[in-house]
Amino acid sequence: MAAAVAAACMSGVSCGGAPAAPQAPASSSAPVAGAVIPASPDLGPVPAPPGLIVTGTLTKLGGSLATVHGWIQLPMPQSDQVTEIVSGQPLGAIIDLDQPIHVAVSVAGAGVRLTPLIAISAGIRDVDAAKAALAARYKLTPGDNGALVIQSLGHPPRASDAPDDDRGSDDEDPRACEIAPSYGAPAMRLVCGWDAKSLAALGPWLTRGATRDRPPAADAHVELRMDPLKPTITEERKLLSLLIGTALGGRPGAGIAGARDLVTAVASDLADFGIDLDSASLDVALSDPGVAATLTLKLSGETSALARLATANADRNGPPPAAFWQMPSDADFAVFDRGIDPNVLARGRDLALKVVSDGLAEDGVKDADRHAFVDALGKLLSPAPTVYASGVDPDAVRKALAAVKALPDTADKTQAREATRIATQALVGWHVIEADESAAARLDAMKGLVAAWGRPSVTAAYKKAPDRFLQFHSVPLPKNTTLAKDAQHFTIDVPVVEPVAGDRAPSKKPAGPPRPLVIHVFVVPDGARSWIGIGGDPGLVTQKLSAALASTGGGLRARPELAAFKDAIVGAGGFLTARGVAETGERMSAFTGGDAGGFANGTDIFESAAQVPHQGTTAIPFSLTAPAAVQGTQASVVATLQMPRATVDDLLVVALKHGL
């Protein structure tokens, strides 16, 4: 939140010219001479408003901004700029940045009639100085309980029933602000609502309720309370099926039934999760080592599949499994889990497979062949505990992307297509999966896919649509491989999506069928475990698989950013990297037919990663843990993310280079 304030000011959006003055609640009182504050206002506790859904606290914004300044060495917002962000007006350096700033959001009504109310309060550094600063441009009139309402000179409040062209300029800010007595220190606070109704509804709690709580230890704390939203979720859930049916029902194609069922199930489960969820709180701590974020969910039920997945395996928490540490040390992404509820997996798998089955039926694949393929595909999914890691050969990716970028204007469509295929093949990278189950089921599944996809009705169905025809093959292991003899090798030929070739000339020679993108799949039995390697370069994939199986190298244990994981008690977890996020984006672009311009951007991304201090490869650890249930307490889920300083430094260099 501190960084957000800094970004707002540096962008010039909130810290530039002065907008219209805040609109005060209607009052017939005359200005108070000298703006005298009553000596004994009521500072008794005020209960939270019934519709309160979001509360937030910036514990010590001054310290947070100092930390950010230490990272980026750029000017940070000062008190006058933060005051303007809070009030929407250039009120001067009023706010004390060393005191907590509180934010509140509540709702009134339900469904389509749901109306948000927003207000914020911040401690005043020096009341007398604040009154003197305001006196030159604003009137202070008495409000409730000793508050001083800030009235504008020359900008009277707009009447809500005034004609549209009589309501003033479009940039007039309807915010309402006051200086109000507050419980605790400081004794007075600047309180601003997004409108007069927000100030009246939330102001008393922001000065006499929120201030009674001990400030959080984190730099920023945000809490979401779901109870006021549940009537709306329940009401809207009833409309989901109707809305989805209306949106999809008019589209042609037999495959639409499976898609409609899948979308309905996902949307309904999200609504059920909203009902299961009681509250969510986010704590963000800034320090020289980096950013630490913790999200805590409190659940009152497990109606939704999401809630059941999140709270499963609470009795199996512990350090990451050994297979996680065996993964190649240059991974850009890795994750481990303790297994998935078989019932939840079966439901999701059946819905997804129905979409595939309906699509095959629509394409004319015979029932027997369709069922054989779908059954084999379903066997690839397993509820067993799993570890996954992935990465790329960055030199190969840079070389391939540079070749696409360097294509001359005279290059024809065939050359552009082949360069795109090579770049996509490199972007596939390598993927290694370990599952705590025998490899037999995975081998049967891959053999079943090969057999089913080779049936005549499948070939006939896609003969006229070669751009949609995958091919599955069982092939020998590469020569000189270090994999065990019982390992098996499969390939999947994927038609390359035609890139946007623009005005490129037709091919100079008769163009034959385009070469497919070849995905290599290796399945390696390992006793009660199985390993799978996937990628575009068989040599790269077998190298990473062999390194993971040997477990003699450093693996992920060699990465210092993951040291805290070694003794951590977590459920699921893993890490990502900034470079890995860029890889994912470029990979998605490639598989959807990225044009030369898109690949040029990809080249810039990888070149930038090579030039930043840590190459964007620093691990950003995350975890998801359901603590063991204690009788009489709510189920909870805790998610954490640690962004190291090295990643912050890399992102800053990239942002400055691109003028962000």
C-alpha positions as CSV (number, residue, x, y, z in Angstrom):
1,M,0.0,0.0,0.0
2,A,2.9,2.3,0.7
3,A,4.3,1.6,-2.8
4,A,0.8,2.4,-4.2
5,V,0.8,5.8,-2.6
6,A,4.3,6.4,-3.9
7,A,3.3,5.4,-7.4
8,A,0.2,7.6,-7.3
9,C,2.3,10.6,-6.5
10,M,5.1,9.9,-8.9
11,S,2.6,9.5,-11.7
12,G,1.3,13.0,-11.2
13,V,-2.3,11.8,-11.0
14,S,-3.0,12.7,-7.4
15,C,-0.2,15.1,-6.7
16,G,-0.5,17.6,-9.5
17,G,-2.8,20.6,-9.8
18,A,-5.5,21.2,-7.2
19,P,-8.9,19.8,-7.9
20,A,-12.1,21.3,-6.6
21,A,-12.4,21.5,-2.8
22,P,-14.0,18.8,-0.7
23,Q,-17.8,18.9,-0.4
24,A,-18.9,19.0,3.2
25,P,-22.1,17.5,4.7
26,A,-25.0,19.9,4.6
27,S,-25.0,22.3,7.5
28,S,-26.8,25.5,8.4
29,S,-24.2,26.5,11.0
30,A,-22.2,29.7,10.5
31,P,-18.4,29.5,10.4
32,V,-16.8,29.3,13.8
33,A,-14.6,32.2,14.8
34,G,-11.2,30.8,15.5
35,A,-12.4,27.3,14.8
36,V,-12.7,26.3,18.4
37,I,-12.6,22.6,19.2
38,P,-14.8,21.5,22.2
39,A,-12.8,20.4,25.2
40,S,-14.8,17.2,26.0
41,P,-16.0,15.3,22.9
42,D,-17.5,11.8,23.3
43,L,-14.6,9.4,22.7
44,G,-16.6,6.3,23.7
45,P,-16.4,3.1,21.6
46,V,-18.4,3.0,18.4
47,P,-19.4,-0.5,16.9
48,A,-18.4,-1.4,13.4
49,P,-21.0,-0.4,10.8
50,P,-23.2,-3.3,9.9
51,G,-22.2,-3.3,6.3
52,L,-18.5,-3.0,6.9
53,I,-16.7,-5.3,4.4
54,V,-13.1,-3.9,4.1
55,T,-10.8,-2.4,6.7
56,G,-7.2,-1.4,6.1
57,T,-4.4,0.1,8.1
58,L,-1.1,1.6,7.0
59,T,0.8,1.2,10.3
60,K,3.6,3.7,9.8
61,L,3.6,5.1,6.3
62,G,6.6,7.3,6.8
63,G,8.7,4.2,7.7
64,S,7.3,2.2,4.8
65,L,8.1,5.0,2.3
66,A,11.6,5.2,3.8
67,T,12.1,1.5,3.1
68,V,10.9,1.9,-0.5
69,H,13.2,4.9,-0.9
70,G,16.1,2.6,0.2
71,W,15.2,0.2,-2.6
72,I,14.6,2.6,-5.5
73,Q,16.5,5.8,-4.5
74,L,13.7,8.0,-5.9
75,P,11.9,10.8,-4.1
76,M,9.0,9.6,-1.9
77,P,5.7,11.4,-1.2
78,Q,5.8,13.8,1.7
79,S,3.0,14.8,4.2
80,D,1.4,17.4,1.8
81,Q,1.2,14.9,-1.0
82,V,-0.3,12.1,1.1
83,T,-2.8,14.6,2.5
84,E,-3.9,15.5,-1.0
85,I,-4.3,11.8,-1.9
86,V,-6.5,11.3,1.2
87,S,-8.6,14.4,0.8
88,G,-8.4,15.1,-3.0
89,Q,-7.4,18.6,-2.1
90,P,-4.1,20.6,-1.5
91,L,-4.7,21.0,2.2
92,G,-1.0,21.2,3.1
93,A,1.3,19.1,5.2
94,I,-1.4,18.1,7.7
95,I,-1.1,14.3,8.1
96,D,1.4,12.7,10.5
97,L,3.0,9.9,8.5
98,D,4.3,8.2,11.7
99,Q,0.7,7.5,12.9
100,P,-1.6,4.8,11.5
101,I,-3.9,5.6,8.6
102,H,-7.2,3.7,8.5
103,V,-9.4,2.9,5.5
104,A,-13.0,1.5,5.6
105,V,-15.4,0.3,3.0
106,S,-19.0,-0.7,3.7
107,V,-22.0,-1.6,1.6
108,A,-25.7,-0.8,1.8
109,G,-28.4,-2.8,0.0
110,A,-27.9,-6.1,-1.9
111,G,-27.6,-7.4,-5.4
112,V,-27.8,-4.8,-8.1
113,R,-28.8,-2.3,-5.5
114,L,-25.5,-2.8,-3.6
115,T,-23.9,0.6,-2.9
116,P,-20.3,1.1,-1.6
117,L,-19.3,3.7,1.0
118,I,-15.6,4.6,1.4
119,A,-13.8,6.7,4.0
120,I,-10.2,7.2,5.2
121,S,-8.7,8.8,8.3
122,A,-5.2,9.9,9.2
123,G,-3.7,11.5,12.3
124,I,-3.0,15.2,12.3
125,R,0.5,16.2,13.1
126,D,-0.2,19.7,14.6
127,V,-3.9,20.8,15.0
128,D,-3.1,24.5,15.4
129,A,-0.8,24.4,12.3
130,A,-3.5,22.5,10.4
131,K,-6.2,25.1,11.3
132,A,-3.9,27.9,10.3
133,A,-3.1,26.2,6.9
134,L,-6.7,25.7,6.2
135,A,-7.9,29.2,7.2
136,A,-6.5,30.8,4.1
137,R,-8.7,28.8,1.7
138,Y,-11.4,27.0,3.6
139,K,-14.0,27.6,6.3
140,L,-14.3,25.3,9.3
141,T,-17.8,24.8,10.5
142,P,-19.0,22.8,13.6
143,G,-20.0,19.2,12.9
144,D,-21.1,16.4,15.2
145,N,-19.3,15.6,18.4
146,G,-16.8,18.5,18.1
147,A,-15.7,17.9,14.6
148,L,-14.7,20.8,12.3
149,V,-16.2,20.3,8.8
150,I,-13.9,21.6,6.1
151,Q,-16.0,23.9,3.8
152,S,-14.8,25.3,0.5
153,L,-14.7,29.0,-0.3
154,G,-16.6,29.6,-3.5
155,H,-17.5,26.0,-4.2
156,P,-20.8,25.3,-2.5
157,P,-22.1,21.7,-2.3
158,R,-24.0,20.5,-5.3
159,A,-27.7,19.7,-4.7
160,S,-28.4,16.1,-5.5
161,D,-31.5,17.1,-7.3
162,A,-30.0,19.9,-9.4
163,P,-30.1,19.6,-13.2
164,D,-27.1,17.8,-14.7
165,D,-25.8,21.0,-16.4
166,D,-26.1,22.9,-13.1
167,R,-23.9,20.6,-11.0
168,G,-20.5,22.1,-11.8
169,S,-17.6,20.7,-13.8
170,D,-17.0,17.0,-14.3
171,D,-13.8,17.1,-12.3
172,E,-15.4,18.4,-9.1
173,D,-14.5,16.1,-6.3
174,P,-17.5,15.1,-4.1
175,R,-15.3,14.1,-1.2
176,A,-16.4,15.4,2.3
177,C,-13.7,16.0,5.0
178,E,-13.6,17.0,8.6
179,I,-11.1,17.3,11.5
180,A,-12.5,15.1,14.2
181,P,-11.6,14.2,17.8
182,S,-10.2,10.7,18.0
183,Y,-9.7,8.1,20.7
184,G,-6.0,7.5,21.5
185,A,-3.0,9.2,19.9
186,P,-3.1,11.5,18.0
187,A,-6.1,13.4,19.5
188,M,-7.4,14.7,16.2
189,R,-7.7,13.1,12.8
190,L,-8.4,14.2,9.2
191,V,-11.4,12.1,8.1
192,C,-12.6,12.1,4.5
193,G,-15.4,10.2,2.9
194,W,-15.8,9.7,-0.9
195,D,-19.0,11.6,-0.4
196,A,-21.0,13.1,2.6
197,K,-22.9,9.8,3.1
198,S,-19.7,7.8,3.4
199,L,-18.3,10.3,5.9
200,A,-21.4,10.2,8.1
201,A,-21.6,6.4,8.1
202,L,-17.9,5.6,8.6
203,G,-16.3,8.6,10.2
204,P,-17.4,7.8,13.9
205,W,-16.0,4.3,13.6
206,L,-12.7,5.5,12.0
207,T,-12.1,7.8,14.9
208,R,-13.5,5.9,17.9
209,G,-13.6,2.2,16.8
210,A,-10.6,1.4,14.5
211,T,-8.3,3.5,16.7
212,R,-9.0,1.2,19.7
213,D,-7.2,-1.7,18.2
214,R,-3.5,-2.3,18.6
215,P,-1.7,-1.3,15.3
216,P,-0.7,-4.3,13.3
217,A,2.9,-5.4,13.3
218,A,2.9,-5.4,9.5
219,D,3.4,-2.3,7.4
220,A,0.0,-2.8,5.9
221,H,-3.0,-4.8,7.0
222,V,-6.2,-5.3,5.0
223,E,-9.2,-7.4,6.1
224,L,-12.2,-8.5,4.1
225,R,-15.4,-9.4,5.9
226,M,-17.8,-11.6,3.9
227,D,-21.0,-11.5,5.9
228,P,-22.5,-8.4,4.4
229,L,-21.8,-9.8,0.9
230,K,-23.3,-13.2,1.4
231,P,-27.0,-12.2,0.7
232,T,-25.9,-10.8,-2.6
233,I,-23.8,-13.9,-3.5
234,T,-26.7,-16.1,-2.7
235,E,-29.1,-14.0,-4.8
236,E,-26.7,-13.8,-7.7
237,R,-25.9,-17.5,-7.6
238,K,-29.4,-18.3,-8.6
239,L,-29.0,-16.4,-11.8
240,L,-25.7,-18.0,-12.8
241,S,-27.2,-21.0,-14.7
242,L,-29.6,-18.8,-16.5
243,L,-27.0,-16.2,-17.5
244,I,-24.5,-18.9,-18.6
245,G,-27.2,-20.7,-20.6
246,T,-28.2,-17.5,-22.3
247,A,-24.6,-16.6,-23.1
248,L,-23.7,-20.0,-24.5
249,G,-27.0,-21.6,-25.5
250,G,-27.3,-19.6,-28.7
251,R,-23.9,-20.8,-30.1
252,P,-23.9,-23.7,-32.6
253,G,-22.2,-27.0,-32.0
254,A,-22.8,-30.1,-30.0
255,G,-19.7,-29.4,-27.9
256,I,-21.4,-26.5,-26.3
257,A,-23.1,-28.7,-23.7
258,G,-19.9,-29.8,-22.1
259,A,-18.5,-26.2,-22.1
260,R,-21.7,-24.9,-20.5
261,D,-21.5,-27.6,-17.7
262,L,-17.9,-26.7,-17.0
263,V,-18.4,-23.0,-16.9
264,T,-21.5,-23.4,-14.7
265,A,-19.7,-25.6,-12.3
266,V,-16.7,-23.3,-12.0
267,A,-18.9,-20.2,-11.5
268,S,-21.1,-22.0,-9.0
269,D,-18.1,-23.2,-7.0
270,L,-16.7,-19.7,-6.8
271,A,-20.0,-18.6,-5.4
272,D,-20.0,-21.4,-2.9
273,F,-16.5,-20.5,-1.9
274,G,-17.8,-17.0,-1.2
275,I,-20.4,-18.5,1.1
276,D,-17.8,-20.7,2.8
277,L,-15.4,-17.8,3.4
278,D,-15.9,-15.8,6.5
279,S,-13.0,-13.4,6.3
280,A,-9.7,-12.8,4.5
281,S,-6.8,-10.8,5.9
282,L,-3.6,-9.6,4.1
283,D,-0.5,-8.5,5.9
284,V,2.4,-6.9,4.0
285,A,5.8,-6.2,5.6
286,L,8.5,-4.2,3.9
287,S,12.1,-4.5,4.9
288,D,15.6,-4.3,3.4
289,P,15.5,-8.1,2.5
290,G,12.3,-7.6,0.5
291,V,8.6,-7.9,0.7
292,A,6.7,-10.5,2.8
293,A,3.0,-11.0,2.2
294,T,0.7,-13.3,4.3
295,L,-3.0,-14.0,3.3
296,T,-5.1,-15.7,5.9
297,L,-8.5,-17.1,5.1
298,K,-11.1,-18.1,7.7
299,L,-13.7,-20.6,6.6
300,S,-17.0,-21.5,8.1
301,G,-17.8,-24.4,5.7
302,E,-16.5,-26.7,3.0
303,T,-19.4,-26.6,0.5
304,S,-17.1,-25.6,-2.4
305,A,-14.5,-27.7,-4.0
306,L,-12.0,-24.8,-3.6
307,A,-12.5,-24.9,0.2
308,R,-12.1,-28.7,0.3
309,L,-8.9,-28.5,-1.7
310,A,-7.5,-25.6,0.4
311,T,-8.1,-27.4,3.7
312,A,-7.1,-30.9,2.7
313,N,-4.0,-32.6,4.0
314,A,-3.7,-30.5,7.1
315,D,-2.4,-33.6,8.9
316,R,0.4,-33.9,6.3
317,N,2.1,-30.5,6.7
318,G,5.9,-30.5,6.8
319,P,9.0,-29.5,4.9
320,P,9.0,-29.9,1.1
321,P,9.4,-33.5,-0.1
322,A,12.8,-34.8,-1.1
323,A,11.8,-34.8,-4.8
324,F,11.4,-31.0,-4.6
325,W,15.1,-30.6,-3.7
326,Q,16.1,-33.0,-6.5
327,M,14.7,-30.7,-9.2
328,P,17.2,-28.9,-11.4
329,S,18.7,-25.9,-9.8
330,D,18.1,-23.6,-12.8
331,A,14.3,-24.0,-12.6
332,D,12.2,-20.9,-13.1
333,F,9.1,-22.4,-11.5
334,A,8.6,-25.3,-9.1
335,V,5.7,-26.4,-6.9
336,F,4.8,-29.4,-4.7
337,D,1.6,-30.6,-3.1
338,R,0.5,-33.4,-0.8
339,G,-2.1,-34.8,-3.1
340,I,-5.6,-33.9,-4.2
341,D,-8.9,-35.2,-2.9
342,P,-9.8,-38.0,-5.3
343,N,-13.5,-37.0,-5.3
344,V,-12.7,-33.4,-6.2
345,L,-10.3,-34.4,-8.9
346,A,-12.8,-36.9,-10.4
347,R,-15.5,-34.2,-10.6
348,G,-13.2,-31.7,-12.3
349,R,-11.7,-34.3,-14.6
350,D,-15.1,-35.6,-15.7
351,L,-16.3,-32.0,-16.6
352,A,-13.1,-31.3,-18.5
353,L,-13.1,-34.6,-20.4
354,K,-16.8,-34.1,-21.4
355,V,-15.7,-30.9,-23.2
356,V,-13.0,-32.9,-25.1
357,S,-15.5,-35.7,-25.8
358,D,-18.2,-33.4,-27.1
359,G,-15.6,-31.7,-29.3
360,L,-14.5,-35.0,-30.8
361,A,-18.1,-36.0,-31.4
362,E,-18.7,-32.8,-33.2
363,D,-15.7,-33.4,-35.4
364,G,-17.1,-36.8,-36.4
365,V,-15.0,-39.2,-34.3
366,K,-16.8,-42.5,-33.8
367,D,-18.1,-43.2,-30.3
368,A,-15.7,-46.2,-29.6
369,D,-12.6,-44.2,-30.7
370,R,-13.7,-41.2,-28.8
371,H,-14.3,-43.1,-25.6
372,A,-10.9,-44.8,-26.0
373,F,-9.1,-41.5,-26.3
374,V,-10.9,-39.8,-23.5
375,D,-10.4,-42.8,-21.1
376,A,-6.7,-42.8,-21.8
377,L,-6.5,-39.0,-21.3
378,G,-8.3,-39.3,-18.0
379,K,-5.7,-41.8,-16.7
380,L,-3.0,-39.1,-17.0
381,L,-4.5,-37.2,-14.1
382,S,-3.7,-38.5,-10.6
383,P,-4.5,-37.5,-7.0
384,A,-1.0,-38.6,-5.8
385,P,1.4,-36.1,-4.2
386,T,3.3,-34.4,-7.0
387,V,6.3,-32.2,-7.6
388,Y,6.7,-30.1,-10.7
389,A,9.5,-27.9,-12.0
390,S,10.1,-26.1,-15.3
391,G,12.5,-23.8,-17.1
392,V,14.1,-23.0,-20.5
393,D,17.5,-22.9,-22.1
394,P,17.8,-19.1,-22.1
395,D,20.5,-19.0,-24.7
396,A,18.5,-21.1,-27.1
397,V,15.4,-19.0,-26.5
398,R,17.3,-15.7,-27.1
399,K,18.9,-17.1,-30.3
400,A,15.5,-18.4,-31.7
401,L,13.7,-15.2,-30.9
402,A,16.4,-13.1,-32.3
403,A,16.2,-15.1,-35.6
404,V,12.5,-14.2,-35.8
405,K,13.2,-10.6,-35.1
406,A,15.9,-10.4,-37.7
407,L,13.8,-11.8,-40.5
408,P,14.3,-9.5,-43.5
409,D,11.4,-7.9,-45.3
410,T,12.2,-10.2,-48.3
411,A,11.6,-13.4,-46.2
412,D,8.5,-15.3,-47.5
413,K,5.7,-16.9,-45.5
414,T,7.4,-20.3,-45.4
415,Q,10.6,-18.8,-43.8
416,A,8.5,-16.8,-41.3
417,R,6.5,-19.9,-40.4
418,E,9.7,-22.1,-39.8
419,A,11.4,-19.4,-37.7
420,T,8.2,-19.1,-35.6
421,R,8.2,-22.9,-35.2
422,I,11.8,-23.0,-34.0
423,A,11.2,-20.2,-31.5
424,T,8.1,-21.9,-30.2
425,Q,10.0,-25.1,-29.8
426,A,12.6,-23.3,-27.7
427,L,10.0,-21.6,-25.6
428,V,8.4,-24.9,-24.7
429,G,11.5,-25.4,-22.5
430,W,11.7,-28.3,-20.1
431,H,9.2,-29.7,-17.6
432,V,9.9,-32.4,-15.0
433,I,7.1,-34.0,-12.9
434,E,7.5,-36.5,-10.1
435,A,4.5,-38.4,-8.7
436,D,4.3,-40.7,-5.7
437,E,2.8,-43.6,-7.6
438,S,3.9,-46.3,-10.0
439,A,4.6,-45.3,-13.6
440,A,2.3,-48.1,-14.9
441,A,-0.9,-46.0,-15.1
442,R,1.0,-43.2,-16.9
443,L,2.5,-45.6,-19.4
444,D,-0.8,-47.2,-20.1
445,A,-2.4,-43.8,-20.6
446,M,0.3,-42.7,-23.1
447,K,0.0,-46.0,-25.0
448,G,-3.7,-45.7,-25.0
449,L,-3.5,-42.2,-26.5
450,V,-1.2,-43.4,-29.2
451,A,-3.5,-46.3,-30.1
452,A,-6.8,-44.3,-29.9
453,W,-5.5,-41.4,-32.0
454,G,-4.3,-43.8,-34.7
455,R,-7.7,-45.3,-35.4
456,P,-9.2,-44.7,-38.8
457,S,-12.2,-42.6,-37.7
458,V,-9.9,-40.1,-36.1
459,T,-7.7,-39.8,-39.2
460,A,-10.8,-39.4,-41.4
461,A,-12.3,-36.8,-39.0
462,Y,-9.3,-34.5,-39.3
463,K,-8.2,-35.2,-42.8
464,K,-9.8,-32.0,-44.0
465,A,-8.6,-30.0,-41.0
466,P,-4.8,-30.8,-40.6
467,D,-4.3,-27.7,-38.5
468,R,-6.3,-29.4,-35.8
469,F,-4.8,-32.8,-36.0
470,L,-2.5,-33.9,-33.3
471,Q,-0.4,-37.0,-33.7
472,F,0.8,-39.3,-30.9
473,H,3.7,-41.6,-31.4
474,S,5.7,-44.1,-29.4
475,V,9.3,-43.8,-30.5
476,P,12.7,-45.2,-29.4
477,L,14.8,-43.5,-26.7
478,P,17.4,-41.0,-28.1
479,K,20.8,-42.5,-28.7
480,N,23.4,-42.1,-25.9
481,T,20.6,-41.2,-23.4
482,T,21.4,-41.6,-19.7
483,L,17.8,-42.6,-18.8
484,A,17.2,-46.1,-17.6
485,K,16.3,-48.8,-20.2
486,D,12.7,-49.1,-18.9
487,A,12.0,-45.5,-19.7
488,Q,9.7,-44.9,-22.6
489,H,9.6,-42.1,-25.1
490,F,6.6,-40.6,-26.8
491,T,6.1,-37.6,-29.1
492,I,3.1,-35.3,-29.8
493,D,3.1,-33.5,-33.1
494,V,1.3,-30.2,-32.7
495,P,0.3,-28.2,-35.8
496,V,1.9,-24.8,-35.7
497,V,-0.5,-21.9,-35.6
498,E,0.2,-19.7,-38.6
499,P,1.9,-16.5,-37.5
500,V,0.6,-13.1,-38.6
501,A,2.8,-12.8,-41.7
502,G,1.6,-9.3,-42.7
503,D,2.6,-8.4,-46.3
504,R,5.2,-11.1,-46.7
505,A,5.5,-12.6,-50.1
506,P,4.2,-16.1,-51.0
507,S,6.8,-18.8,-50.8
508,K,9.3,-18.9,-53.6
509,K,9.1,-22.7,-53.8
510,P,6.0,-24.8,-53.6
511,A,5.3,-25.0,-49.9
512,G,4.9,-28.5,-48.5
513,P,3.0,-29.4,-45.4
514,P,4.3,-27.3,-42.5
515,R,6.6,-29.0,-40.0
516,P,4.8,-29.6,-36.7
517,L,5.9,-28.6,-33.3
518,V,7.2,-31.7,-31.7
519,I,6.7,-32.2,-27.9
520,H,8.8,-35.0,-26.4
521,V,7.4,-36.9,-23.4
522,F,9.5,-39.3,-21.4
523,V,8.1,-41.6,-18.7
524,V,10.6,-43.1,-16.3
525,P,9.6,-45.7,-13.7
526,D,11.3,-45.3,-10.3
527,G,9.9,-48.0,-8.0
528,A,6.9,-46.6,-6.2
529,R,7.4,-43.3,-7.9
530,S,7.3,-42.1,-11.5
531,W,9.0,-39.3,-13.4
532,I,7.8,-37.5,-16.5
533,G,9.8,-35.2,-18.6
534,I,8.2,-32.9,-21.3
535,G,9.8,-30.4,-23.6
536,G,10.7,-29.3,-27.1
537,D,14.4,-30.4,-27.1
538,P,14.8,-34.1,-26.2
539,G,18.4,-33.6,-25.2
540,L,17.5,-30.8,-22.8
541,V,14.6,-32.8,-21.3
542,T,16.6,-36.0,-20.8
543,Q,19.5,-33.9,-19.2
544,K,17.1,-32.4,-16.7
545,L,15.4,-35.7,-16.0
546,S,18.7,-37.4,-15.4
547,A,19.9,-34.7,-13.1
548,A,16.7,-34.9,-11.0
549,L,16.8,-38.8,-10.9
550,A,20.5,-38.9,-9.9
551,S,19.9,-36.5,-7.0
552,T,23.7,-36.2,-6.6
553,G,24.0,-32.6,-7.6
554,G,23.0,-29.5,-5.6
555,G,19.5,-29.3,-7.1
556,L,17.3,-26.7,-5.6
557,R,19.1,-27.0,-2.2
558,A,21.8,-24.9,-3.8
559,R,19.6,-21.9,-4.1
560,P,20.0,-19.6,-1.0
561,E,16.5,-18.0,-1.5
562,L,15.0,-21.3,-0.6
563,A,16.9,-21.9,2.6
564,A,13.9,-21.0,4.8
565,F,11.9,-23.8,3.1
566,K,14.2,-26.5,4.4
567,D,12.7,-26.5,7.9
568,A,9.3,-25.0,7.1
569,I,6.1,-26.7,8.0
570,V,3.8,-26.1,5.1
571,G,1.2,-27.8,3.0
572,A,1.8,-27.0,-0.6
573,G,4.4,-24.5,-1.9
574,G,7.1,-23.7,-4.4
575,F,8.6,-20.6,-6.1
576,L,8.5,-18.6,-9.3
577,T,10.9,-16.1,-10.8
578,A,10.5,-12.9,-12.7
579,R,12.0,-14.5,-15.8
580,G,9.6,-17.4,-15.5
581,V,6.6,-15.0,-15.6
582,A,8.0,-13.6,-18.9
583,E,8.6,-17.1,-20.3
584,T,5.0,-18.0,-19.6
585,G,3.7,-15.0,-21.4
586,E,5.8,-15.5,-24.4
587,R,5.0,-19.2,-24.5
588,M,1.2,-18.4,-24.5
589,S,1.8,-15.9,-27.3
590,A,3.7,-18.5,-29.3
591,F,1.1,-21.2,-29.0
592,T,-1.6,-18.8,-30.1
593,G,0.2,-17.7,-33.3
594,G,2.4,-14.8,-32.0
595,D,3.4,-12.5,-34.8
596,A,6.9,-11.1,-35.4
597,G,6.2,-8.1,-33.3
598,G,5.2,-10.2,-30.4
599,F,8.4,-12.3,-30.7
600,A,10.4,-9.1,-30.9
601,N,9.0,-8.1,-27.6
602,G,9.9,-11.5,-26.2
603,T,13.5,-10.9,-27.4
604,D,13.6,-7.6,-25.5
605,I,12.3,-9.3,-22.4
606,F,15.0,-12.0,-22.4
607,E,17.7,-9.5,-23.3
608,S,16.5,-7.3,-20.4
609,A,16.7,-10.3,-18.1
610,A,20.3,-10.9,-19.1
611,Q,21.2,-7.3,-18.3
612,V,19.6,-6.8,-14.9
613,P,21.6,-7.4,-11.7
614,H,20.2,-10.9,-11.0
615,Q,18.9,-11.9,-14.4
616,G,15.4,-12.2,-13.1
617,T,16.2,-15.7,-11.7
618,T,15.9,-15.1,-8.0
619,A,13.3,-17.5,-6.5
620,I,10.1,-15.9,-5.1
621,P,8.9,-18.6,-2.6
622,F,5.3,-19.1,-1.8
623,S,3.3,-21.6,0.3
624,L,-0.3,-22.6,1.0
625,T,-1.0,-24.3,4.4
626,A,-4.1,-25.4,6.2
627,P,-3.1,-25.6,9.9
628,A,-4.2,-28.7,11.7
629,A,-7.8,-28.2,12.9
630,V,-8.3,-27.4,16.6
631,Q,-11.7,-28.4,18.1
632,G,-14.0,-25.4,18.4
633,T,-12.1,-23.1,16.0
634,Q,-12.7,-22.2,12.4
635,A,-10.8,-23.9,9.6
636,S,-8.2,-21.6,8.1
637,V,-5.8,-21.4,5.2
638,V,-2.6,-19.4,5.2
639,A,-0.8,-18.4,2.0
640,T,2.6,-16.7,2.0
641,L,4.8,-15.0,-0.6
642,Q,8.3,-13.7,-0.1
643,M,9.7,-11.3,-2.8
644,P,13.5,-11.0,-2.2
645,R,15.3,-7.7,-2.6
646,A,17.1,-9.1,-5.6
647,T,13.8,-9.4,-7.5
648,V,12.8,-5.9,-6.5
649,D,16.1,-4.6,-7.9
650,D,15.6,-6.5,-11.1
651,L,12.1,-5.2,-11.6
652,L,13.2,-1.7,-10.9
653,V,15.9,-1.8,-13.6
654,V,13.5,-3.2,-16.1
655,A,10.9,-0.6,-15.2
656,L,13.4,2.3,-15.6
657,K,14.7,0.9,-18.9
658,H,11.2,0.8,-20.4
659,G,10.2,4.1,-18.9
660,L,7.6,2.8,-16.6
